[in-house]
Amino acid sequence: MAAPLDLDQLATFIAIADTGSFTRAAEEVHRTQSAVSMQMRRLEERIGKTLFQKDGRTNRLTEDGERLLAYARRMLRLNRETLAAFDDASLEGHIRIGTPDDYADRFLPEIMARFSRSNPRVELSVACEPTSNLVEHIRKGTLDLALVTHDDSRGGSEPVRREPILWVSSANHTVHEREVLPMAFGRPNCLWRRTACAALEEEGRDYRVLFTSFSATVIATAVLSGLAISVLPECALRPGMRVLGEADGFKALPDCHIGLMRGHTGQAEIIDALARHISESLDNLSVPAFLEENGSYDFNAAFLNSRNKRLRPGHLLNGW
């Protein structure tokens, strides 16, 4: 029977991958650089593969190193969750988190499941509202943490994930070919709405806003029914949608950033724990698995595929 992998070695390996440097990783794990180098030599011997390659002053992961990194993160995460489950002094209390529903369907299941497994004594309350509302809740102290659309002009949030913003239409209708484009958007202060309107006006495209709602479900319904086109983050796309691109007359839009905003409610330890889980979850989650070459939509694979792929214009998402 093969000997198990050493968790300390895996923790050091992750630190090197994250910092790109043996020296900085040594500082993070509180070891000497020679000790870190020895750990990695033993890990490579144990795996039987070369894990690093030099790129100037940076240590980059090889293809085998990238494969190991995903497993290493999962193993250390499971180790933390196991210890937390048997820790009588584990975190206890109640925390309030908010997120727009554009992000809720895609990201909340993973975030809530991981946090609850690690912190079974913490009660989690979730509010789904637009970013502008969540910012006010944070400022008023009625939320402890919020996942928001990051806006540099507003500040106050820490970017944790980048998402492409895509033009979308129904896969079964040609509403995007109309002379006056019918649009479905969030409220007038929505960042994506302002970006899309500016792009349409710059291109001289005529449009009319037919539907306005802060509900992602309402916007998606308008699109899927062939009543309007819209812009959505890649994580919010639904089966039955078509991604529009330059061949359809729609220029690429700038990516958006998802940010974390912390409240000042006196629960620093619990807030830090949930913020860490959110950052790790968003880092590990891929975009939906309808990105396969044959255009299929596989909900199960969406949570298993760890590598992001990007949708191409004209990509159709099969209906429900």
C-alpha angles and dihedrals in degrees: 000000000000117000115252121255118263111249092206090057090049091050090053091046090054091048090054091047091050097045099033089223137089089210096054091041090054089056091050096051094037096240134121118263091245090054090051091049090050091050091053093047089054092046091051089049090050093048094038092223138098107252103182139045127188118247105179105295093341127090108222125193119249119226089268089048091055090051092050092048093064091050093044093054091050093048094051091044091052089047091055092046092050093051092046092052090060098037111111089193094054122136116289132184143064128297130187120213129181133199138164111256088240085075100029100078094048103037111023099071092059094040095048095044095050095044094047092050091052096039108031092165096058117093112217122208117191128199121190111205138132118284093252090057093046092052089055092048090053092049092048093047096242093119129047097201136007134194104213143165102268116235119186091205091058099039124184097106133091115225111237104164140018120222129188114236110221137192108237137190136167115286089219101049139055098219090131090067095063119117091234108040116225108219136199115200145160120258119307092265091056110123093216091050092052091048093049094046091049090051093049092048092048089054092046093241118158114228141164126205106230100166130036122181140138087219115100088202092059092048092047091049092053090050097044091048090057091243098118147351124239146173121254137169112257091249091061098054117123135207110273095039128118124212113228124213144168092296086062092046098261120121121217115269126220116267118255127224125227111219139193118229119193126209126219098235102131097254097107097151096052093041091051091049094051092043089054091050091049093050092048093046094050091046091054100040118095126209113269116296095239083098093089117124094252092055094243122153113224114179094187094051089050089074096041102048108089098186121083118231124184128233118243122221110267092031111147122213111211116242125253 
